[in-house]
């Protein structure tokens, strides 16, 4: 009996059931209208970008078209100063931006969880001091500055930043804020009775992390993912907009860079710079809307309920109770 009980103490359950914290978070966010709008916008942009992976009307690198053509049935978004079809470039250029943004959000959030939770659990120890010092360094030094230094160094070596280098650099510079907040959240949870009782009965640290700490901080973790993803998209666009990345790669950032070099704004070529800028803004806007829904789920004071929807639910439950009583 003792062996069976001790084994049970040192196991942790990652199963996502219908009444678990992950399900409740997804359901609560989906019930917020503002979050659904954000999901629909993001889904539309992802589908648009995936189409560009498999199909484009023209070769996005081809330069055999007339220059500076306005939008027309043949070229839906016209052509640029180099004879590229802008709509084809817009289709192809979305997948790298969104892919790097999501990857940065995922890697940065995992690093924040690892460092923040560890520092919180081992508070006021040498581990906490070392991790907190590293976090403070990354909070003080801007990530964009590190990227500029790396880009300038590689540029001197005649080497441009690629997608993998940019992804890793943004991920390693975008976790500090989330780790610092997670550490403070874990410090507050450590004083709760159910955490103290878990320590008293000998429950393992991993079990406490996966069964208590992470489920209770899921709204912040999800919010931090979207916040870090926005940082990744903004940093990725910044790198290519200022010519630090490889300009032979077609993405929304390089489109803005070439429009800046071609003085599209001064020449009135709005179809060259507005579409990529609008797509980047829509991605960030959709992330912001989803984050609003997550904040409303985490903070009941911000929650806005659909009164008609819940009145219908109450009426249905009353009807069921009347049928049962009969």
C-alpha positions as a LaTeX table, in Angstrom:
\begin{tabular}{lrrr}
\hline
Residue & $x$ (\AA) & $y$ (\AA) & $z$ (\AA) \\
\hline
Unk1 & 0.00 & 0.00 & 0.00 \\
Unk2 & 2.84 & 2.39 & 0.83 \\
Unk3 & 4.56 & 1.77 & $-2.50$ \\
Unk4 & 1.37 & 2.41 & $-4.47$ \\
Unk5 & 0.72 & 5.65 & $-2.60$ \\
Unk6 & 4.27 & 6.89 & $-3.10$ \\
Unk7 & 4.10 & 6.21 & $-6.83$ \\
Unk8 & 0.90 & 8.18 & $-7.10$ \\
Unk9 & 2.50 & 11.18 & $-5.39$ \\
Unk10 & 5.29 & 11.44 & $-7.94$ \\
Unk11 & 3.18 & 11.30 & $-11.10$ \\
Unk12 & 1.81 & 14.27 & $-12.94$ \\
Unk13 & $-1.07$ & 14.35 & $-15.39$ \\
Unk14 & $-0.88$ & 16.27 & $-18.66$ \\
Unk15 & $-4.22$ & 15.00 & $-19.96$ \\
Unk16 & $-6.53$ & 17.68 & $-21.34$ \\
Unk17 & $-10.02$ & 16.65 & $-20.24$ \\
Unk18 & $-13.32$ & 18.37 & $-20.76$ \\
Unk19 & $-13.23$ & 20.03 & $-17.37$ \\
Unk20 & $-9.49$ & 20.76 & $-17.24$ \\
Unk21 & $-7.86$ & 24.20 & $-17.16$ \\
Unk22 & $-6.87$ & 24.11 & $-20.85$ \\
Unk23 & $-10.43$ & 23.34 & $-21.95$ \\
Unk24 & $-11.87$ & 25.99 & $-19.64$ \\
Unk25 & $-9.43$ & 28.59 & $-20.96$ \\
Unk26 & $-10.19$ & 27.80 & $-24.62$ \\
Unk27 & $-13.91$ & 27.78 & $-23.96$ \\
Unk28 & $-13.79$ & 31.03 & $-22.01$ \\
Unk29 & $-11.74$ & 32.79 & $-24.70$ \\
Unk30 & $-14.03$ & 31.49 & $-27.46$ \\
Unk31 & $-17.10$ & 32.81 & $-25.64$ \\
Unk32 & $-15.68$ & 36.34 & $-25.90$ \\
Unk33 & $-16.83$ & 37.93 & $-29.13$ \\
Unk34 & $-13.71$ & 40.04 & $-29.46$ \\
Unk35 & $-11.53$ & 36.90 & $-29.34$ \\
Unk36 & $-13.59$ & 35.17 & $-32.01$ \\
Unk37 & $-13.11$ & 38.16 & $-34.30$ \\
Unk38 & $-9.36$ & 37.94 & $-33.69$ \\
Unk39 & $-9.33$ & 34.21 & $-34.44$ \\
Unk40 & $-11.28$ & 34.71 & $-37.68$ \\
Unk41 & $-8.90$ & 37.46 & $-38.84$ \\
Unk42 & $-5.85$ & 35.36 & $-37.97$ \\
Unk43 & $-7.30$ & 32.26 & $-39.65$ \\
Unk44 & $-8.01$ & 34.22 & $-42.83$ \\
Unk45 & $-4.43$ & 35.54 & $-42.95$ \\
Unk46 & $-2.99$ & 32.06 & $-42.32$ \\
Unk47 & $-5.11$ & 30.56 & $-45.12$ \\
Unk48 & $-4.05$ & 33.42 & $-47.41$ \\
Unk49 & $-0.38$ & 32.78 & $-46.61$ \\
Unk50 & $-0.70$ & 29.00 & $-47.05$ \\
Unk51 & $-2.15$ & 29.54 & $-50.51$ \\
Unk52 & 1.03 & 31.43 & $-51.39$ \\
Unk53 & 3.12 & 28.38 & $-50.47$ \\
Unk54 & 1.44 & 26.28 & $-53.18$ \\
Unk55 & 0.14 & 28.79 & $-55.73$ \\
Unk56 & 0.86 & 32.31 & $-57.00$ \\
Unk57 & $-0.52$ & 33.96 & $-60.16$ \\
Unk58 & 3.01 & 34.81 & $-61.31$ \\
Unk59 & 6.55 & 34.10 & $-60.27$ \\
Unk60 & 7.17 & 36.53 & $-57.36$ \\
Unk61 & 10.80 & 36.97 & $-58.44$ \\
Unk62 & 10.04 & 37.61 & $-62.12$ \\
Unk63 & 10.87 & 41.13 & $-63.37$ \\
Unk64 & 9.47 & 40.93 & $-66.92$ \\
Unk65 & 6.34 & 42.99 & $-66.25$ \\
Unk66 & 5.85 & 46.72 & $-66.95$ \\
Unk67 & 6.94 & 48.83 & $-64.01$ \\
Unk68 & 4.73 & 50.79 & $-61.61$ \\
Unk69 & 1.45 & 49.49 & $-63.00$ \\
Unk70 & $-1.60$ & 50.35 & $-60.85$ \\
Unk71 & $-3.97$ & 47.56 & $-59.72$ \\
Unk72 & $-5.78$ & 45.89 & $-62.62$ \\
Unk73 & $-7.48$ & 42.55 & $-63.42$ \\
Unk74 & $-4.14$ & 41.23 & $-64.71$ \\
Unk75 & $-2.20$ & 42.43 & $-61.67$ \\
Unk76 & $-4.54$ & 42.70 & $-58.70$ \\
Unk77 & $-2.13$ & 44.87 & $-56.71$ \\
Unk78 & $-0.15$ & 46.28 & $-59.61$ \\
Unk79 & 3.62 & 46.04 & $-60.06$ \\
Unk80 & 6.56 & 47.70 & $-58.34$ \\
Unk81 & 9.52 & 49.68 & $-59.57$ \\
Unk82 & 11.35 & 46.49 & $-60.51$ \\
Unk83 & 8.56 & 44.78 & $-62.47$ \\
Unk84 & 7.46 & 42.35 & $-59.73$ \\
Unk85 & 3.83 & 41.33 & $-59.35$ \\
Unk86 & 2.97 & 42.67 & $-55.88$ \\
Unk87 & 0.03 & 40.32 & $-55.26$ \\
Unk88 & 2.25 & 37.28 & $-55.87$ \\
Unk89 & 4.87 & 38.66 & $-53.49$ \\
Unk90 & 2.18 & 39.36 & $-50.89$ \\
Unk91 & 1.03 & 35.73 & $-51.09$ \\
Unk92 & 4.53 & 34.31 & $-50.76$ \\
Unk93 & 5.74 & 36.81 & $-48.15$ \\
Unk94 & 3.20 & 36.00 & $-45.44$ \\
Unk95 & 4.26 & 32.49 & $-44.45$ \\
Unk96 & 7.80 & 33.44 & $-43.28$ \\
Unk97 & 6.50 & 36.34 & $-41.18$ \\
Unk98 & 3.72 & 34.35 & $-39.47$ \\
Unk99 & 5.87 & 31.21 & $-39.14$ \\
Unk100 & 8.74 & 33.06 & $-37.47$ \\
Unk101 & 6.30 & 34.95 & $-35.25$ \\
Unk102 & 4.63 & 31.77 & $-33.98$ \\
Unk103 & 8.00 & 30.03 & $-33.50$ \\
Unk104 & 9.37 & 32.99 & $-31.54$ \\
Unk105 & 6.22 & 33.03 & $-29.38$ \\
Unk106 & 6.51 & 29.30 & $-28.66$ \\
Unk107 & 10.26 & 29.22 & $-27.93$ \\
Unk108 & 10.21 & 32.46 & $-25.95$ \\
Unk109 & 7.28 & 31.27 & $-23.83$ \\
Unk110 & 8.96 & 27.93 & $-23.10$ \\
Unk111 & 12.14 & 29.71 & $-22.00$ \\
Unk112 & 10.07 & 32.08 & $-19.83$ \\
Unk113 & 8.30 & 29.15 & $-18.18$ \\
Unk114 & 11.55 & 27.30 & $-17.55$ \\
Unk115 & 13.39 & 30.26 & $-16.05$ \\
Unk116 & 10.47 & 31.99 & $-14.33$ \\
Unk117 & 9.04 & 28.89 & $-12.65$ \\
Unk118 & 12.48 & 27.64 & $-11.59$ \\
Unk119 & 13.40 & 31.02 & $-10.10$ \\
Unk120 & 10.08 & 31.19 & $-8.26$ \\
Unk121 & 10.32 & 27.70 & $-6.81$ \\
Unk122 & 13.91 & 28.22 & $-5.64$ \\
Unk123 & 13.37 & 31.78 & $-4.42$ \\
Unk124 & 16.08 & 33.38 & $-2.27$ \\
Unk125 & 18.63 & 30.76 & $-3.27$ \\
Unk126 & 21.72 & 30.94 & $-5.47$ \\
Unk127 & 19.68 & 29.54 & $-8.38$ \\
Unk128 & 17.14 & 32.33 & $-8.05$ \\
Unk129 & 19.87 & 34.98 & $-7.89$ \\
Unk130 & 21.61 & 33.70 & $-11.02$ \\
Unk131 & 18.40 & 33.38 & $-13.05$ \\
Unk132 & 17.12 & 36.77 & $-11.87$ \\
Unk133 & 20.43 & 38.41 & $-12.83$ \\
Unk134 & 20.25 & 36.88 & $-16.32$ \\
Unk135 & 16.66 & 38.04 & $-16.65$ \\
Unk136 & 17.58 & 41.58 & $-15.62$ \\
Unk137 & 20.37 & 41.68 & $-18.21$ \\
Unk138 & 17.99 & 40.71 & $-21.01$ \\
Unk139 & 15.41 & 43.20 & $-19.75$ \\
Unk140 & 17.92 & 46.06 & $-19.81$ \\
Unk141 & 19.49 & 45.29 & $-23.20$ \\
Unk142 & 16.93 & 45.74 & $-26.01$ \\
Unk143 & 16.57 & 42.74 & $-28.27$ \\
Unk144 & 16.48 & 44.90 & $-31.38$ \\
Unk145 & 19.90 & 46.35 & $-30.45$ \\
Unk146 & 21.36 & 42.84 & $-30.20$ \\
Unk147 & 19.91 & 42.02 & $-33.60$ \\
Unk148 & 21.41 & 45.18 & $-35.08$ \\
Unk149 & 24.84 & 44.29 & $-33.68$ \\
Unk150 & 24.62 & 40.76 & $-35.03$ \\
Unk151 & 23.41 & 42.06 & $-38.39$ \\
Unk152 & 26.22 & 44.63 & $-38.58$ \\
Unk153 & 28.85 & 42.02 & $-37.66$ \\
Unk154 & 27.55 & 39.51 & $-40.20$ \\
Unk155 & 27.24 & 42.30 & $-42.78$ \\
Unk156 & 30.94 & 43.05 & $-42.38$ \\
Unk157 & 31.58 & 39.38 & $-43.17$ \\
Unk158 & 29.39 & 39.67 & $-46.30$ \\
Unk159 & 26.74 & 37.45 & $-44.69$ \\
Unk160 & 23.10 & 38.39 & $-44.26$ \\
Unk161 & 20.78 & 37.22 & $-41.50$ \\
Unk162 & 18.68 & 34.21 & $-42.46$ \\
Unk163 & 15.36 & 33.01 & $-41.09$ \\
Unk164 & 16.88 & 30.56 & $-38.58$ \\
Unk165 & 19.35 & 33.13 & $-37.22$ \\
Unk166 & 16.58 & 35.73 & $-36.86$ \\
Unk167 & 14.25 & 33.21 & $-35.20$ \\
Unk168 & 16.84 & 32.15 & $-32.62$ \\
Unk169 & 17.93 & 35.73 & $-31.92$ \\
Unk170 & 14.38 & 36.96 & $-31.38$ \\
Unk171 & 13.53 & 33.94 & $-29.23$ \\
Unk172 & 16.56 & 34.45 & $-26.99$ \\
Unk173 & 15.76 & 38.15 & $-26.52$ \\
Unk174 & 11.99 & 37.95 & $-26.07$ \\
Unk175 & 11.51 & 35.81 & $-22.96$ \\
Unk176 & 12.71 & 38.05 & $-20.13$ \\
Unk177 & 9.50 & 39.97 & $-19.39$ \\
Unk178 & 7.42 & 36.79 & $-19.23$ \\
Unk179 & 9.96 & 35.06 & $-16.99$ \\
Unk180 & 9.98 & 37.97 & $-14.56$ \\
Unk181 & 6.19 & 38.03 & $-14.25$ \\
Unk182 & 6.00 & 34.24 & $-13.94$ \\
Unk183 & 8.52 & 34.35 & $-11.10$ \\
Unk184 & 6.33 & 36.80 & $-9.17$ \\
Unk185 & 3.22 & 34.67 & $-9.85$ \\
Unk186 & 4.96 & 31.53 & $-8.62$ \\
Unk187 & 6.12 & 33.38 & $-5.49$ \\
Unk188 & 2.52 & 34.26 & $-4.69$ \\
Unk189 & 1.34 & 30.70 & $-5.36$ \\
Unk190 & 4.00 & 29.20 & $-3.08$ \\
Unk191 & 2.23 & 30.67 & $-0.07$ \\
Unk192 & $-1.10$ & 29.04 & $-0.95$ \\
Unk193 & $-2.30$ & 26.18 & 1.24 \\
Unk194 & $-2.55$ & 23.58 & $-1.51$ \\
Unk195 & 1.08 & 24.21 & $-2.56$ \\
Unk196 & 2.29 & 23.99 & 1.04 \\
Unk197 & 0.32 & 20.78 & 1.57 \\
Unk198 & 1.87 & 19.30 & $-1.60$ \\
Unk199 & 5.33 & 19.98 & $-0.18$ \\
Unk200 & 4.39 & 18.47 & 3.18 \\
Unk201 & 3.20 & 15.18 & 1.69 \\
Unk202 & 6.37 & 14.90 & $-0.38$ \\
Unk203 & 5.03 & 15.65 & $-3.84$ \\
Unk204 & 7.77 & 16.14 & $-6.43$ \\
Unk205 & 8.65 & 19.52 & $-7.93$ \\
Unk206 & 7.62 & 18.35 & $-11.41$ \\
Unk207 & 4.23 & 17.28 & $-10.10$ \\
Unk208 & 3.70 & 20.66 & $-8.43$ \\
Unk209 & 4.73 & 22.48 & $-11.61$ \\
Unk210 & 2.50 & 20.52 & $-14.01$ \\
Unk211 & $-0.48$ & 19.96 & $-11.69$ \\
Unk212 & $-0.58$ & 23.23 & $-9.75$ \\
Unk213 & 1.58 & 26.07 & $-11.05$ \\
Unk214 & 1.14 & 25.83 & $-14.83$ \\
Unk215 & $-2.66$ & 25.19 & $-14.74$ \\
Unk216 & $-3.17$ & 28.16 & $-12.41$ \\
Unk217 & $-1.10$ & 30.43 & $-14.67$ \\
Unk218 & $-2.41$ & 29.25 & $-18.05$ \\
Unk219 & $-4.11$ & 32.58 & $-18.94$ \\
Unk220 & $-0.86$ & 34.49 & $-18.44$ \\
Unk221 & 1.15 & 31.85 & $-20.33$ \\
Unk222 & $-1.25$ & 32.04 & $-23.29$ \\
Unk223 & $-1.20$ & 35.84 & $-23.19$ \\
Unk224 & 2.59 & 35.83 & $-23.05$ \\
Unk225 & 2.71 & 33.57 & $-26.12$ \\
Unk226 & 0.73 & 36.03 & $-28.24$ \\
Unk227 & 2.67 & 39.00 & $-26.83$ \\
Unk228 & 5.99 & 37.32 & $-27.69$ \\
Unk229 & 4.66 & 36.38 & $-31.13$ \\
Unk230 & 3.84 & 40.04 & $-31.79$ \\
Unk231 & 7.38 & 40.89 & $-30.73$ \\
Unk232 & 8.70 & 38.25 & $-33.14$ \\
Unk233 & 6.68 & 39.60 & $-36.07$ \\
Unk234 & 7.64 & 43.20 & $-35.31$ \\
Unk235 & 11.32 & 42.29 & $-34.92$ \\
Unk236 & 11.31 & 40.20 & $-38.10$ \\
Unk237 & 9.75 & 43.05 & $-40.08$ \\
Unk238 & 12.15 & 45.56 & $-38.54$ \\
Unk239 & 15.18 & 43.49 & $-39.56$ \\
Unk240 & 14.16 & 43.29 & $-43.22$ \\
Unk241 & 12.73 & 46.80 & $-43.37$ \\
Unk242 & 16.16 & 48.23 & $-42.51$ \\
Unk243 & 18.00 & 45.83 & $-44.81$ \\
Unk244 & 19.67 & 43.66 & $-42.15$ \\
Unk245 & 18.31 & 40.41 & $-43.57$ \\
Unk246 & 18.86 & 38.70 & $-46.90$ \\
Unk247 & 17.08 & 40.91 & $-49.43$ \\
Unk248 & 16.76 & 38.05 & $-51.92$ \\
Unk249 & 14.12 & 36.46 & $-49.66$ \\
Unk250 & 10.59 & 37.63 & $-50.44$ \\
Unk251 & 8.53 & 38.55 & $-47.39$ \\
Unk252 & 6.46 & 41.48 & $-46.17$ \\
Unk253 & 9.54 & 43.07 & $-44.61$ \\
Unk254 & 11.56 & 43.07 & $-47.85$ \\
Unk255 & 8.54 & 44.46 & $-49.71$ \\
Unk256 & 8.53 & 47.43 & $-47.33$ \\
Unk257 & 12.30 & 47.80 & $-47.69$ \\
Unk258 & 12.17 & 47.98 & $-51.49$ \\
Unk259 & 9.21 & 50.37 & $-51.36$ \\
Unk260 & 11.24 & 52.63 & $-49.06$ \\
Unk261 & 14.20 & 52.48 & $-51.43$ \\
Unk262 & 11.97 & 53.20 & $-54.42$ \\
Unk263 & 10.35 & 56.20 & $-52.64$ \\
Unk264 & 6.90 & 54.73 & $-53.23$ \\
Unk265 & 5.30 & 57.08 & $-50.70$ \\
Unk266 & 6.63 & 60.20 & $-52.39$ \\
Unk267 & 5.67 & 58.94 & $-55.83$ \\
Unk268 & 2.12 & 57.96 & $-54.84$ \\
Unk269 & 2.61 & 54.21 & $-55.43$ \\
Unk270 & 0.35 & 53.24 & $-52.55$ \\
Unk271 & $-0.21$ & 49.68 & $-53.84$ \\
Unk272 & 3.46 & 48.93 & $-53.20$ \\
Unk273 & 3.67 & 49.61 & $-49.44$ \\
Unk274 & 0.09 & 49.62 & $-48.09$ \\
Unk275 & $-0.74$ & 45.89 & $-48.69$ \\
Unk276 & 2.25 & 44.44 & $-46.77$ \\
Unk277 & 1.92 & 47.06 & $-44.02$ \\
Unk278 & $-1.80$ & 46.32 & $-43.75$ \\
Unk279 & $-1.21$ & 42.56 & $-43.47$ \\
Unk280 & 1.38 & 43.00 & $-40.72$ \\
Unk281 & $-0.99$ & 45.32 & $-38.87$ \\
Unk282 & $-3.87$ & 42.83 & $-39.20$ \\
Unk283 & $-1.78$ & 40.00 & $-37.75$ \\
Unk284 & $-0.78$ & 42.12 & $-34.76$ \\
Unk285 & $-4.38$ & 43.34 & $-34.41$ \\
Unk286 & $-5.72$ & 39.77 & $-34.35$ \\
Unk287 & $-3.20$ & 38.80 & $-31.66$ \\
Unk288 & $-4.24$ & 41.84 & $-29.63$ \\
Unk289 & $-7.94$ & 40.90 & $-29.88$ \\
Unk290 & $-7.22$ & 37.35 & $-28.73$ \\
Unk291 & $-5.20$ & 38.73 & $-25.83$ \\
Unk292 & $-8.14$ & 40.89 & $-24.79$ \\
Unk293 & $-10.27$ & 37.75 & $-24.55$ \\
Unk294 & $-7.61$ & 36.01 & $-22.47$ \\
Unk295 & $-7.47$ & 39.00 & $-20.11$ \\
Unk296 & $-11.23$ & 38.88 & $-19.71$ \\
Unk297 & $-11.12$ & 35.20 & $-18.81$ \\
Unk298 & $-8.31$ & 35.75 & $-16.30$ \\
Unk299 & $-9.91$ & 38.85 & $-14.77$ \\
Unk300 & $-13.67$ & 38.50 & $-14.13$ \\
Unk301 & $-13.98$ & 42.28 & $-13.75$ \\
Unk302 & $-13.15$ & 42.68 & $-17.44$ \\
Unk303 & $-15.49$ & 39.92 & $-18.56$ \\
Unk304 & $-18.35$ & 40.90 & $-20.87$ \\
Unk305 & $-21.08$ & 38.34 & $-21.21$ \\
Unk306 & $-23.68$ & 37.93 & $-23.93$ \\
Unk307 & $-26.85$ & 38.47 & $-21.87$ \\
Unk308 & $-29.23$ & 37.07 & $-24.51$ \\
Unk309 & $-27.15$ & 33.92 & $-24.88$ \\
Unk310 & $-27.11$ & 33.19 & $-21.16$ \\
Unk311 & $-30.81$ & 34.01 & $-20.76$ \\
Unk312 & $-31.55$ & 31.36 & $-23.39$ \\
Unk313 & $-29.42$ & 28.87 & $-21.44$ \\
Unk314 & $-31.33$ & 29.67 & $-18.24$ \\
Unk315 & $-34.65$ & 29.20 & $-20.04$ \\
Unk316 & $-33.52$ & 25.84 & $-21.43$ \\
Unk317 & $-32.44$ & 24.64 & $-17.99$ \\
Unk318 & $-35.80$ & 25.71 & $-16.56$ \\
Unk319 & $-37.62$ & 23.82 & $-19.30$ \\
Unk320 & $-35.58$ & 20.70 & $-18.58$ \\
Unk321 & $-36.32$ & 20.97 & $-14.86$ \\
Unk322 & $-40.06$ & 21.31 & $-15.58$ \\
Unk323 & $-39.97$ & 18.24 & $-17.80$ \\
Unk324 & $-38.13$ & 16.26 & $-15.10$ \\
Unk325 & $-40.61$ & 17.31 & $-12.41$ \\
Unk326 & $-43.52$ & 16.15 & $-14.58$ \\
\hline
\end{tabular}
